[in-house]
Amino acid sequence: MTGTKLLPTRVLGAAWPRHYNRPVAKAMAANIERVGMPAWTSDDQAFARAVQRAVGQPDSGLKRTVDSLTPPVDPARNMGGPSDDIGDVSWTVPTVVLYYPANVNGLPGHHWSSAMAMATPIAHKGSVAGAKAAAMTMLDLLLRPALVDSAHTYFRDVQTRQVKYQPLIRPDDQPPLELNREILERYRSAMRPYYYDAKRHSTYLEQLGVSYPVLPDSAGACRTSLRQPRAVVR
């Protein structure tokens, strides 16, 4: 009536809420219990507490016990959480997600403090524990046909019984890679000198010249022992 015309549209991104599979999750939870938590050293705990204090969180250190399996969330009410395409995958095939202890507890996401553990033994130990649990679950799926059958039954009769998956991204929508290309290239060039060189150093901490663990000094700062550059975070 107004003569308005809709200009061509483009969907830049979309994510369905995550909806995971109970039988596979229970099998993975049992394997997590079998693997258990890594054996944290006193240095691991000292580092974790120092980072927690640096961002004003309780200095509880690293967890020593495995968390219990999280109950399912009603997909109609699950409108929050990370914007990840794992949600779309979970509505297409039976899916679970594994959280493994490769970082310090209680840190804000997408924050410098959440990146500090990645160069430390904490990340290595936690990643190995997670890899073991994932590998054991894959063996269960390969060697236990009944588990596969129950996963598909739950997926068909419970997860997708009423709601069917429809992708919001259309076949002609292309990823908006051009939006951040300049920023990514600029930061990639700046960070390239800090890429880990496994041929010259046994650990990334060794390459950076950082003594582990990083402990707070008397002024309450979280101090590193970087040779070049040297950083003090207050």
C-alpha positions in Angstrom: 0.0 0.0 0.0 2.9 2.4 0.7 4.9 1.4 -2.3 7.8 0.2 0.0 10.2 -2.2 -1.4 12.4 -4.6 0.6 16.1 -4.2 -0.3 18.1 -7.4 -0.7 18.9 -8.9 2.7 21.8 -10.9 4.0 21.9 -13.0 7.2 25.3 -12.4 8.8 25.0 -15.1 11.4 22.6 -17.2 13.4 22.7 -19.8 16.1 20.1 -22.2 17.5 19.9 -22.9 21.2 22.0 -25.9 22.3 20.1 -29.2 22.9 22.2 -32.2 23.9 21.7 -35.9 24.0 21.1 -37.6 27.4 22.3 -41.2 26.7 25.7 -40.0 25.2 26.0 -37.4 28.0 25.6 -40.1 30.7 28.2 -42.3 28.9 30.6 -39.4 28.8 30.0 -38.5 32.4 30.9 -42.0 33.5 34.2 -41.8 31.5 34.9 -38.4 33.1 34.6 -40.0 36.5 37.0 -42.7 35.5 39.6 -40.3 34.2 39.2 -38.0 37.2 40.8 -34.6 37.7 44.5 -33.9 36.9 47.0 -34.1 39.7 47.5 -30.4 40.4 50.9 -29.4 41.9 51.4 -26.6 44.5 52.7 -24.4 41.7 49.5 -25.0 39.7 47.4 -24.0 42.6 49.6 -21.0 43.5 49.3 -19.7 39.9 45.6 -20.2 39.8 45.0 -18.3 43.1 47.3 -15.5 42.0 45.2 -15.0 38.8 41.9 -15.2 40.7 43.1 -12.5 43.1 44.3 -10.3 40.3 40.7 -10.1 38.9 39.0 -9.8 42.2 37.6 -13.4 42.4 37.7 -15.7 45.4 41.1 -17.5 45.4 39.7 -21.0 45.6 42.4 -22.4 43.3 41.8 -25.3 40.9 39.0 -27.8 41.4 40.0 -31.3 42.7 36.7 -33.1 42.1 34.7 -33.7 39.0 31.4 -31.8 38.6 28.2 -33.7 38.3 26.3 -34.1 35.0 24.2 -31.0 34.3 20.5 -31.7 33.8 18.9 -30.9 30.4 17.6 -27.5 29.7 14.2 -26.8 28.1 15.1 -25.6 24.6 12.2 -23.2 24.6 13.7 -21.4 27.6 17.3 -21.8 26.6 17.8 -18.5 24.9 21.2 -17.6 26.4 24.7 -19.1 26.3 27.5 -18.9 23.7 26.6 -18.1 20.1 28.1 -21.2 18.6 27.0 -23.4 15.7 27.2 -26.4 18.0 23.5 -25.5 18.7 22.6 -26.1 15.1 24.7 -29.3 15.1 22.9 -30.6 18.2 19.5 -30.3 16.4 20.8 -32.3 13.4 22.6 -35.3 15.1 22.9 -36.5 18.7 25.5 -34.2 20.3 27.2 -33.7 23.6 29.8 -31.1 24.8 32.7 -31.8 27.0 34.0 -29.2 29.5 37.5 -30.0 30.7 39.7 -28.4 33.4 42.2 -26.5 31.2 41.8 -23.1 32.8 41.4 -21.3 36.1 38.0 -21.3 37.7 35.9 -18.2 38.1 37.5 -15.9 35.5 35.5 -13.7 33.1 35.2 -14.9 29.6 36.9 -13.2 26.6 39.3 -11.6 29.1 43.1 -11.5 29.4 43.0 -13.5 32.6 41.3 -16.3 30.8 44.2 -16.6 28.4 47.0 -16.8 31.0 46.7 -20.5 31.8 47.0 -21.5 28.1 50.8 -21.4 28.3 51.0 -23.3 31.5 51.0 -27.0 32.7 47.3 -26.4 33.8 46.1 -26.2 30.2 48.2 -29.3 29.2 47.0 -31.4 32.0 43.4 -30.4 31.6 43.5 -31.0 27.8 45.0 -34.4 28.3 42.2 -35.3 30.8 39.5 -34.1 28.4 41.1 -36.0 25.4 41.0 -39.2 27.4 37.3 -38.8 28.3 36.5 -38.0 24.7 38.5 -40.9 23.3 36.8 -43.3 25.8 33.4 -42.1 24.8 34.2 -42.6 21.1 35.2 -46.2 21.9 31.9 -46.6 23.7 30.0 -45.4 20.6 32.0 -47.7 18.3 31.8 -50.8 20.5 28.4 -50.5 22.1 25.6 -50.6 19.5 23.0 -50.2 22.2 24.4 -46.8 23.1 24.1 -45.6 19.5 20.5 -47.0 19.3 19.5 -45.2 22.6 21.1 -42.0 21.4 19.1 -42.0 18.2 15.9 -43.0 20.0 16.2 -40.1 22.4 17.1 -37.7 19.6 14.1 -38.8 17.5 11.4 -39.3 20.3 12.4 -36.6 22.8 14.7 -34.0 21.3 13.1 -33.4 17.9 9.6 -34.8 18.6 7.9 -31.4 18.5 10.5 -29.0 17.2 12.2 -29.6 13.9 15.4 -27.9 12.9 15.3 -25.2 10.2 18.5 -23.3 9.5 18.2 -19.5 9.7 21.1 -19.0 7.3 19.9 -19.3 3.7 21.9 -21.2 1.0 22.9 -17.9 -0.6 24.1 -16.1 2.6 27.9 -15.9 2.7 30.0 -15.5 5.8 30.9 -11.8 6.4 34.6 -12.3 6.3 35.2 -8.9 5.0 33.9 -7.1 8.1 36.9 -7.9 10.3 39.6 -8.7 7.7 41.6 -5.5 8.3 41.6 -5.8 12.1 42.5 -9.5 12.0 45.4 -9.0 9.7 46.7 -6.1 11.8 46.6 -8.1 15.0 47.9 -11.3 13.3 51.0 -9.4 12.1 51.5 -7.9 15.6 51.2 -11.3 17.3 53.2 -13.4 14.8 56.6 -12.8 16.6 55.0 -14.4 19.7 53.9 -17.6 18.1 55.2 -20.6 19.8 58.3 -22.1 18.2 58.4 -25.7 19.3 61.7 -26.3 17.5 63.6 -23.9 19.7 61.7 -24.2 23.0 60.3 -27.0 25.0 57.4 -24.9 26.4 55.8 -21.5 25.6 56.7 -20.2 29.0 60.4 -21.0 28.3 60.1 -19.0 25.0 58.6 -16.0 26.8 61.2 -16.2 29.7 58.4 -16.6 32.3 59.1 -18.3 35.6 56.2 -20.6 36.7 54.1 -20.0 38.8 53.4 -16.3 38.6 52.9 -15.0 42.1 51.7 -11.6 43.5 54.3 -9.3 45.0 54.0 -7.4 48.2 52.1 -4.6 46.5 49.4 -7.1 45.4 50.3 -6.9 41.7 50.3 -10.1 39.6 53.9 -9.9 38.4 55.5 -11.9 35.6 59.2 -12.4 35.0 59.2 -11.6 31.3 62.6 -10.6 30.0 61.2 -8.6 27.0 58.7 -7.2 27.3 58.1 -7.0 31.1 54.6 -6.7 32.3 53.0 -5.8 35.6 49.2 -6.1 35.8 47.5 -4.0 38.5 
